[in-house]
């Protein structure tokens, strides 16, 4: 058996399998606890567009300095975002602290 031909056939099979594979793209929105309502609405509008096109959306609130002592402000912002996007997306991962950030993941709503 020709080893070069075997490698070539394997590479072709892997390439074909990769084409058939469906990948889920994830977009991210980064906020701060002091993010203004106007900017938040712009981010929500972008997230709505992404969810409607089938992408997942990560919403991350980053704490700097003493902001970390008030995680309830970030949780309120994340709950507000989830409420605004409830018609096109559902919460896949509820808000949770990871170091100095609070993270929530939204997935497109199932029809």
Backbone torsions as a table, in degrees:
resi	resn	phi	psi	omega
1	UNK	NA	140.2	-179.3
2	UNK	-84.3	115.5	-177.2
3	UNK	-65.7	-35.8	178.9
4	UNK	-62.7	-41.9	178.0
5	UNK	-66.6	-39.1	177.5
6	UNK	-59.5	-46.4	178.6
7	UNK	-61.8	-41.3	179.7
8	UNK	-62.0	-45.8	178.9
9	UNK	-63.4	-41.4	178.4
10	UNK	-61.2	-43.6	180.0
11	UNK	-62.8	-39.6	178.7
12	UNK	-65.2	-42.2	178.9
13	UNK	-62.8	-43.8	179.5
14	UNK	-63.9	-39.8	179.4
15	UNK	-65.3	-41.6	178.3
16	UNK	-65.3	-39.9	178.8
17	UNK	-66.1	-36.2	180.0
18	UNK	-67.3	-35.2	177.8
19	UNK	-66.1	-36.5	-178.7
20	UNK	-74.1	-21.1	-175.6
21	UNK	-69.4	135.8	177.2
22	UNK	-100.8	123.7	-179.3
23	UNK	-104.8	145.6	179.3
24	UNK	-102.9	114.0	179.9
25	UNK	-83.6	144.0	180.0
26	UNK	-121.7	127.5	175.4
27	UNK	-104.3	157.6	-177.4
28	UNK	-130.4	139.3	173.7
29	UNK	-115.6	127.0	179.4
30	UNK	-110.4	125.0	-179.2
31	UNK	-121.0	171.9	170.6
32	UNK	-127.2	160.5	177.9
33	UNK	-60.3	-24.5	-178.3
34	UNK	-95.7	9.7	179.9
35	UNK	-60.9	131.4	-176.2
36	UNK	-72.9	159.0	-178.2
37	UNK	-62.8	-38.2	-179.4
38	UNK	-61.8	-47.7	178.7
39	UNK	-65.4	-38.0	179.0
40	UNK	-61.4	-40.3	179.0
41	UNK	-65.9	-35.2	176.6
42	UNK	-65.0	-44.1	177.7
43	UNK	-62.2	-39.4	179.6
44	UNK	-64.6	-39.5	178.7
45	UNK	-63.1	-42.5	177.1
46	UNK	-64.0	-43.3	-179.7
47	UNK	-63.1	-38.2	178.1
48	UNK	-60.7	-43.9	-180.0
49	UNK	-62.7	-43.0	-179.5
50	UNK	-66.3	-43.5	-179.8
51	UNK	-64.4	-38.5	179.6
52	UNK	-66.3	-29.3	178.4
53	UNK	-86.5	1.9	172.8
54	UNK	97.0	11.3	179.9
55	UNK	-93.6	154.8	172.0
56	UNK	-84.9	154.6	-179.3
57	UNK	-128.8	125.1	172.9
58	UNK	-96.5	130.5	175.3
59	UNK	-113.3	117.9	-174.8
60	UNK	-120.1	128.2	174.0
61	UNK	-107.8	118.9	-176.0
62	UNK	-100.2	129.8	179.0
63	UNK	-97.7	138.1	175.2
64	UNK	-128.2	136.2	176.9
65	UNK	63.9	-129.9	-175.7
66	UNK	-82.0	-1.0	179.2
67	UNK	-61.1	-25.0	-175.3
68	UNK	-66.3	-16.6	179.3
69	UNK	-76.3	-7.5	-179.5
70	UNK	-125.0	66.8	-179.1
71	UNK	-68.5	-18.3	-179.4
72	UNK	-66.5	-27.4	177.2
73	UNK	-65.8	-44.1	179.2
74	UNK	-65.9	-40.7	179.5
75	UNK	-62.6	-39.0	177.1
76	UNK	-62.2	-43.2	179.0
77	UNK	-62.5	-44.6	-179.5
78	UNK	-66.0	-38.5	176.5
79	UNK	-64.3	-37.8	177.8
80	UNK	-63.8	-44.6	178.7
81	UNK	-61.9	-45.0	-179.8
82	UNK	-62.8	-39.3	179.7
83	UNK	-66.4	-41.9	-179.4
84	UNK	-67.0	-30.7	-176.6
85	UNK	-102.2	11.7	-175.0
86	UNK	-64.6	-23.4	-179.8
87	UNK	-78.0	-24.8	-179.5
88	UNK	-112.7	-13.2	-177.6
89	UNK	-146.1	162.9	177.5
90	UNK	-130.0	152.7	-177.4
91	UNK	-74.3	119.7	177.9
92	UNK	-91.0	-39.8	177.0
93	UNK	-129.8	119.6	-178.9
94	UNK	-69.2	158.4	-177.5
95	UNK	-55.1	130.6	178.3
96	UNK	-146.4	149.9	-179.6
97	UNK	-83.1	134.5	172.7
98	UNK	-133.9	93.5	-177.3
99	UNK	70.0	-122.5	-179.8
100	UNK	-96.6	15.8	179.8
101	UNK	-127.5	153.6	172.3
102	UNK	-116.4	129.4	-170.0
103	UNK	-124.6	140.7	174.6
104	UNK	-138.2	142.3	179.9
105	UNK	-118.6	130.4	176.8
106	UNK	-111.6	139.6	177.5
107	UNK	-119.0	154.6	177.7
108	UNK	-60.3	143.4	-179.5
109	UNK	-69.0	142.1	178.2
110	UNK	-84.8	133.7	-179.7
111	UNK	-79.5	NA	NA
